[in-house]
Amino acid sequence: MAKETSMGIALKAAVGTLSRKKQTELIAEYIYKKYDVFSRFKPLAVGIDQDLIKAMPQYDSTLILRVLSNHCRRPRYIKALAKGGKRFDLNNRFKGEITAEEQAVAQQHPCMQTAKAEQGETAKPAASVADDNNTAVAEQ
């Protein structure tokens, strides 16, 4: 493990004085600014939690895991998993694939079911209009 610098120790102490909610918000803001894979909601590599903890020793590991958990529950991230494909590490490099099982689980997530229902509702009026047009043409 790397030695902590005096600046790192001071930062850790300063961050520790904030409420856990503020710390979580601070960590999330830092992660989304620093790591493109988070801001673009790309599927994350398995084990990225340990990479984040190593990359940010100034923050409490349980709060880092909370931010990661919150990120992975967002509909935009679940939609990325449902599409399948590659997984990425913190440096935006390919690191594994989404398995068919993981993809199926993501596709069954409630946010995906809601999205399908909304698409169905927008498709119905268009189909209804097409049916009305076909009926009008047939009557002529």
For each residue, the residues with C-beta under 8 A, 3 or more apart:
1:
2: 57
3:
4: 8 9 12 57
5: 8 9
6: 9 10
7: 10 11
8: 4 5 11 12 57 58
9: 4 5 6 12 13
10: 6 7 13 14
11: 7 8 14 15 58
12: 4 8 9 15 16 57 58 59
13: 9 10 16 17
14: 10 11 17 18
15: 11 12 18 23 26 58 59
16: 12 13 23 60
17: 13 14
18: 14 15 22 23 26
19: 22 23
20: 23 24 63
21: 24 25
22: 18 19 25 26
23: 15 16 18 19 20 26 27 59 60 63
24: 20 21 27 28 63 66 67 70
25: 21 22 28 29
26: 15 18 22 23 29 30 59
27: 23 24 30 31 56 59 63 64 67
28: 24 25 31 32 67 70 71
29: 25 26 32 33
30: 26 27 33 34 56
31: 27 28 34 35 38 52 67 71
32: 28 29 35 38 39
33: 29 30 39
34: 30 31
35: 31 32 38 39 90 92
36: 39 40 42 92
37: 40 42 44 88 89 90 92
38: 31 32 35 41 71
39: 32 33 35 36
40: 36 37
41: 38 74 76 77 79 80
42: 36 37 80 87 88 92
43: 77 80 81 85 86 87 88 98
44: 37 48 72 87 88
45: 48 51 87 88 89 95 96
46: 87 96
47: 50 51
48: 44 45 51 52 68 89 90
49: 52 53 64 65 68
50: 47 53 54
51: 45 47 48 54 55 89 90
52: 31 48 49 55 56 64 68 90
53: 49 50 56 57 61 64 65
54: 50 51 57
55: 51 52 90
56: 27 30 52 53 59 64
57: 2 4 8 12 53 54
58: 8 11 12 15
59: 12 15 23 26 27 56 63 64
60: 16 23 63 64
61: 53 64 65
62: 65 66
63: 20 23 24 27 59 60 66 67
64: 27 49 52 53 56 59 60 61 67 68
65: 49 53 61 62 68 69
66: 24 62 63 69 70
67: 24 27 28 31 63 64 70 71
68: 48 49 52 64 65 71 72
69: 65 66 72 73
70: 24 28 66 67 73 74
71: 28 31 38 67 68 74 77
72: 44 68 69 77 78
73: 69 70 77 78
74: 41 70 71 77 78
75: 78 79 111 115
76: 41 79 80
77: 41 43 71 72 73 74 80 81
78: 72 73 74 75 81 82 106 109 111 112
79: 41 75 76 82 83 106 111 112 115
80: 41 42 43 76 77 83
81: 43 77 78 84 98 102 103 106
82: 78 79 103 106 107 109 112
83: 79 80 103
84: 81 97 98 100 103
85: 43 97 98
86: 43 94 96 97 98
87: 42 43 44 45 46 94 95 96 97 98
88: 37 42 43 44 45 92 93 94 95
89: 37 45 48 51 92 93 95
90: 35 37 48 51 52 55
91:
92: 35 36 37 42 88 89
93: 88 89
94: 86 87 88
95: 45 87 88 89
96: 45 46 86 87
97: 84 85 86 87
98: 43 81 84 85 86 87 102 103 106
99: 102 103
100: 84 103 104
101: 104 105
102: 81 98 99 105 106
103: 81 82 83 84 98 99 100 106 107
104: 100 101 107 108
105: 101 102 108 109
106: 78 79 81 82 98 102 103 109 112
107: 82 103 104 112
108: 104 105 112 113
109: 78 82 105 106 112 113
110: 113 114
111: 75 78 79 114 115
112: 78 79 82 106 107 108 109 115 116
113: 108 109 110 116 117
114: 110 111 117 118
115: 75 79 111 112 118 119
116: 112 113 119 120
117: 113 114 120 121
118: 114 115 121 122
119: 115 116 122 123
120: 116 117 123 124
121: 117 118 124 125
122: 118 119 125 126
123: 119 120 126 127
124: 120 121 127 128
125: 121 122 128 129
126: 122 123 129 130
127: 123 124 130 131
128: 124 125 131 132
129: 125 126 132 133
130: 126 127 133 134
131: 127 128 134 135
132: 128 129 135 136
133: 129 130 136 137
134: 130 131 137 138
135: 131 132 138 139
136: 132 133 139 140
137: 133 134 140
138: 134 135
139: 135 136
140: 136 137
